[in-house]
Every structure is written in structure tokens, then in C-alpha cells.
């Protein structure tokens, strides 16, 4: 696996792979990798001949009071994990390489509707930052496919929409959330949790699953199920951001006739914001 830091080096390496007839896969990340990221790389390696991973902590998607400065940077460990997972090329650009004219002068990509509410409501401008950096990475690499985890369900919906609306010839693959044995969704931010908070954190998934199980049993009162889920979240001393049942395609509030649903939650353990979801189809 080679590691490059400039767009010129990245494009040259991808061009060589392309000239050899190789199919290109892309796995964008912000680093501090866990086994969920490794699963994305492994799946990309199964579907393509040349896997590019990127590590870039993107300032555009962080709000003024968020954890940009303290977001964990673990490049040596990340390089080893990517090598073991089958990555061929790692791109680790600087902020100046990605935004050479400064972020205030950077053209922005905005995906309306899907970016609004839920995490977009709590983190204004976040998804514009995501859509912008992902668009830049897509243009730099021009992959045949790109892999993203379903834990960031709203992010995945935003990326699917920008690829569709901007006519990018890229296949977007969403991979299931990787979880710890107790159900907690793996996240780079889990490292912030104290021992006590880590023990309480799986309650978020249990609340989501309680709602999903009720819907699968045919219960019609979604709000009553949500109230039961809220009890689990509150008992674990979470500070709730949102707990919603949405249409999995539009992310609008669910209706009685929606067959394809996603239960989405965000909540804080201390100062650490955790998100999770379950995607289900009514039987």
C-alpha cells in the first residue's frame, strides 16, 4: 500500500491503475479507523481491483463548538489496518491541499431536503461540508464505486442524491453497521466515552430495536412505541437529540402505508454525541 499526500500523486496512481484495466473502489474516512472501516475496505477489495482509501478530517463539516481540534488522529495504526484490509492506495491530504484558496472561497455543494432536520437540524451546515468534500474526492479519484457505512444513514442518503442529481457515474454501496457484542454501533467517537458512559451507551440501540420489533409485530401506534424507546434512553442518562421513525427513501416522517422505514436516533452521553439507526421493511 502506498500513501500519498497530494492530488497530483493521487491522480497519477489512479491513472496507472486505470491504464492497467483495473476497476477503482473508494472508501472515504476521517481516520481513527475501527473494524467497521476495515469491513468497507474488505468489501471494496472484493468488488474492485484497486482500492483507494482517504483520511481527511474535514473542517467544513464541523460546527464551531464541535470536536475538530480534538478528533483523534491515529495515522500509523490506520495505515496498518488499511494494509491488512486490502487497501492499495491511501490519500492523506492537508487542509491546504484540499482547500488551497481557503474555506471561505470554496465552492459548496448542497443537497436540499435530505440534508434538513435530524442531524442536519442539530449540525447546521454539516451536510453541505460532507457533500462538498465527497464531491471533491469523487472528482479526484473518479472511482467506479464508493463504499459508505449505513450507521450514518442520513449522510448515505445525501451522497446517493448528489451522485444521482449531478450525474456522477459512481455506484454507491451502503454497508450494514458494524456493532460491538453489546449492540453499540462502532464509531471513532466511542473513544471519548468514559467506562460508565460506555456501559450505558448500548441503550440507544436497544431503544431503536424495541421500536423496530414492535413495528415488525404489526403494532400500528408508532408514537407509543417511540415513548417506550424514550424510557430506555432516559433511563441510561442520555440527553436526547432525536428519536424518529422515517421513510427510508425520503427521510420524511413515516405514514401508515410506508413499507420501507428507518428508525433513527441521536443522543449524548456526557458531551459525546452518538447516532444509530435500523432500516426495516414491513412484512
Beta strands, then each sheet from edge to edge (+ up, - down):
strand 1: 2-4
strand 2: 24-29
strand 3: 50-55
strand 4: 89-91
strand 5: 145-149
strand 6: 171-175
strand 7: 239-247
strand 8: 260-269
strand 9: 272-281
sheet 1: 1+ 4+ 3+ 2+ 5+ 6+
sheet 2: 7+ 8- 9+
end
